[in-house]
Amino acid sequence: MGVYDCCIIGTGPAGISAALNLKIHNKDFLWFGTKNLSDKVVKAEKIRNYPGIPEASGETLQAAFRAHIDEMGIGITEAMVNSILPMGDHYAVIAGPDFYETKTVILTTGVAQTGTLPGESEYLGRGVSYCATCDGGLYRGKTIAVVCGNRRFEHEVRYLSELAAKIYYFPLYKDPGAFADNVEVRKDRPVSVGGGFRVTGITLRGGETLPVDGTFFLRDSISLGSLLPKLETEDGHIAVNRGMETNLEGVFAAGDCTGRPYQYAKAVGEGNVAAHGVIEYLDRKAAGKTEA
Ligand SMILES: Cc1cc2nc3c(=O)[nH]c(=O)nc-3n(C[C@H](O)[C@H](O)[C@H](O)COP(=O)(O)OP(=O)(O)OC[C@H]3O[C@@H](n4cnc5c(N)ncnc54)[C@H](O)[C@@H]3O)c2cc1C
């Protein structure tokens, strides 16, 4: 497997726009996210400010996006990206157990619905994990907590239940599905993760601490600090210039993750600018100069 021209992280409107433009320009790219595209598209009741599709429902807009992507023959790699590592003049993108190399990255991850819990970042890699496939094996026969933001990750919880002796499960959504007997579905909310060198417990809103060997957070997005360390942020959003360039060479960002207004048209416009930024960047690199 060679080095891709670009990896796009996120399948919302910003990612869709970036993918369409890279495809038109025949770039060799991978696009990470979900075939469902984005909950924030599907869940909109009535959209009145998207040009060309008056009074659309989220489902109508999603179907239009899907048809466009399919018609262009663009594939989606259904995986959450857990981290992006600088590798000198390119980047490594880690998605579950897989590793990809890319010259550029476009971040279109949207805004995180929930913040990280106290202790979460501190214990990352020492009992806190974002990836059941990568780290599940470490908890064979152990007791873990799983905090899950979206029903679509339930298969990961079922996978973990085949390994762990006991799971305290905290679904942050309504009507969770059925699980094996070793999964205790909890209605209360966790407020922090704590321990010594490694995680030893998860504390609930009422003050009770459940003893656990590890905690998995399965969310629609990973905190920016964990995804790509040294990425500059401003008020919780990725800092970009008008060309959608971040402070890291070859890394662009677009959509809600760069700031307000949180709107489809802004996301689509920024995705377009980021894709053109990538195309120009690759041209400059190929011509042997990184400065404009
Ligand atoms: C109920 C509702 C109604 C709305 N109505 C309107 C409206 O009428 N008009 C309007 O203009 N806007 C509306 N919005 C706002 C609009 O939905 C957002 O502005 C838009 O979806 C932003 O697009 P985006 O591509 O930046 O991010 P998102 O749509 O949030 O997409 C981000 C995608 O990236 C994925 N992702 C994140 N991290 C990773 C990772 N590490 N690896 C892989 N994938 C990842 C997520 O799962 C998600 O699929 C509404 C939002 C909601 C919630």
The ligand as an SDF file (V2000), in Angstrom:
LIG
                    3D

 53 58  0  0  0  0  0  0  0  0999 V2000
  -31.1290   18.5780   14.4380 C   0  0  0  0  0  0  0  0  0  0  0  0
  -30.2430   19.4630   13.5790 C   0  0  0  0  0  0  0  0  0  0  0  0
  -30.8170   20.2840   12.6190 C   0  0  0  0  0  0  0  0  0  0  0  0
  -30.0090   21.0880   11.8180 C   0  0  0  0  0  0  0  0  0  0  0  0
  -30.6100   21.8880   10.8910 N   0  0  0  0  0  0  0  0  0  0  0  0
  -29.8380   22.6540   10.0770 C   0  0  0  0  0  0  0  0  0  0  0  0
  -30.4410   23.4770    9.0670 C   0  0  0  0  0  0  0  0  0  0  0  0
  -31.6670   23.5050    8.9020 O   0  0  0  0  0  0  0  0  0  0  0  0
  -29.6210   24.2110    8.2700 N   0  0  0  0  0  0  0  0  0  0  0  0
  -28.2490   24.2040    8.4050 C   0  0  0  0  0  0  0  0  0  0  0  0
  -27.5650   24.8650    7.6350 O   0  0  0  0  0  0  0  0  0  0  0  0
  -27.6560   23.4460    9.3590 N   0  0  0  0  0  0  0  0  0  0  0  0
  -28.4020   22.6770   10.2030 C   0  0  0  0  0  0  0  0  0  0  0  0
  -27.8070   21.9100   11.1760 N   0  0  0  0  0  0  0  0  0  0  0  0
  -26.3220   21.9910   11.3340 C   0  0  0  0  0  0  0  0  0  0  0  0
  -25.6190   21.0190   10.3660 C   0  0  0  0  0  0  0  0  0  0  0  0
  -26.1010   19.7280   10.6270 O   0  0  0  0  0  0  0  0  0  0  0  0
  -24.1070   21.0580   10.5500 C   0  0  0  0  0  0  0  0  0  0  0  0
  -23.6390   22.3780   10.4400 O   0  0  0  0  0  0  0  0  0  0  0  0
  -23.4070   20.1800    9.4860 C   0  0  0  0  0  0  0  0  0  0  0  0
  -23.8400   18.8390    9.5510 O   0  0  0  0  0  0  0  0  0  0  0  0
  -21.8980   20.2410    9.6690 C   0  0  0  0  0  0  0  0  0  0  0  0
  -21.2830   19.4140    8.7480 O   0  0  0  0  0  0  0  0  0  0  0  0
  -19.8160   18.8300    9.0080 P   0  0  0  0  0  0  0  0  0  0  0  0
  -19.4790   18.0580    7.7940 O   0  0  0  0  0  0  0  0  0  0  0  0
  -18.9120   19.9110    9.4490 O   0  0  0  0  0  0  0  0  0  0  0  0
  -19.9610   17.8840   10.2840 O   0  0  0  0  0  0  0  0  0  0  0  0
  -20.9710   16.7170   10.6570 P   0  0  0  0  0  0  0  0  0  0  0  0
  -22.2210   16.7640    9.8500 O   0  0  0  0  0  0  0  0  0  0  0  0
  -21.0920   16.7610   12.1450 O   0  0  0  0  0  0  0  0  0  0  0  0
  -20.2060   15.3950   10.2090 O   0  0  0  0  0  0  0  0  0  0  0  0
  -19.0430   14.9650   10.8390 C   0  0  0  0  0  0  0  0  0  0  0  0
  -18.8610   13.4910   10.5510 C   0  0  0  0  0  0  0  0  0  0  0  0
  -17.5490   13.1070   10.8880 O   0  0  0  0  0  0  0  0  0  0  0  0
  -17.5790   11.8560   11.5480 C   0  0  0  0  0  0  0  0  0  0  0  0
  -16.3780   11.7580   12.3770 N   0  0  0  0  0  0  0  0  0  0  0  0
  -16.0250   12.5400   13.4230 C   0  0  0  0  0  0  0  0  0  0  0  0
  -14.8490   12.1430   13.9330 N   0  0  0  0  0  0  0  0  0  0  0  0
  -14.4510   11.0890   13.1880 C   0  0  0  0  0  0  0  0  0  0  0  0
  -13.3150   10.2340   13.2480 C   0  0  0  0  0  0  0  0  0  0  0  0
  -12.3580   10.3950   14.1720 N   0  0  0  0  0  0  0  0  0  0  0  0
  -13.2220    9.2360   12.3270 N   0  0  0  0  0  0  0  0  0  0  0  0
  -14.1970    9.0590   11.3770 C   0  0  0  0  0  0  0  0  0  0  0  0
  -15.3030    9.8400   11.2920 N   0  0  0  0  0  0  0  0  0  0  0  0
  -15.4240   10.8300   12.1880 C   0  0  0  0  0  0  0  0  0  0  0  0
  -18.8750   11.9170   12.3570 C   0  0  0  0  0  0  0  0  0  0  0  0
  -19.2920   10.6410   12.7410 O   0  0  0  0  0  0  0  0  0  0  0  0
  -19.8060   12.5720   11.3360 C   0  0  0  0  0  0  0  0  0  0  0  0
  -20.3370   11.5840   10.4930 O   0  0  0  0  0  0  0  0  0  0  0  0
  -28.5890   21.0920   11.9810 C   0  0  0  0  0  0  0  0  0  0  0  0
  -28.0200   20.2670   12.9540 C   0  0  0  0  0  0  0  0  0  0  0  0
  -28.8210   19.4640   13.7540 C   0  0  0  0  0  0  0  0  0  0  0  0
  -28.1760   18.5890   14.8030 C   0  0  0  0  0  0  0  0  0  0  0  0
  1  2  1  0
  2  3  1  0
  2 52  2  0
  3  4  2  0
  4  5  1  0
  4 50  1  0
  5  6  2  0
  6  7  1  0
  6 13  1  0
  7  8  2  0
  7  9  1  0
  9 10  1  0
 10 11  2  0
 10 12  1  0
 12 13  2  0
 13 14  1  0
 14 15  1  0
 14 50  1  0
 15 16  1  0
 16 17  1  0
 16 18  1  0
 18 19  1  0
 18 20  1  0
 20 21  1  0
 20 22  1  0
 22 23  1  0
 23 24  1  0
 24 25  2  0
 24 26  1  0
 24 27  1  0
 27 28  1  0
 28 29  2  0
 28 30  1  0
 28 31  1  0
 31 32  1  0
 32 33  1  0
 33 34  1  0
 33 48  1  0
 34 35  1  0
 35 36  1  0
 35 46  1  0
 36 37  1  0
 36 45  1  0
 37 38  2  0
 38 39  1  0
 39 40  1  0
 39 45  2  0
 40 41  1  0
 40 42  2  0
 42 43  1  0
 43 44  2  0
 44 45  1  0
 46 47  1  0
 46 48  1  0
 48 49  1  0
 50 51  2  0
 51 52  1  0
 52 53  1  0
M  END
$$$$
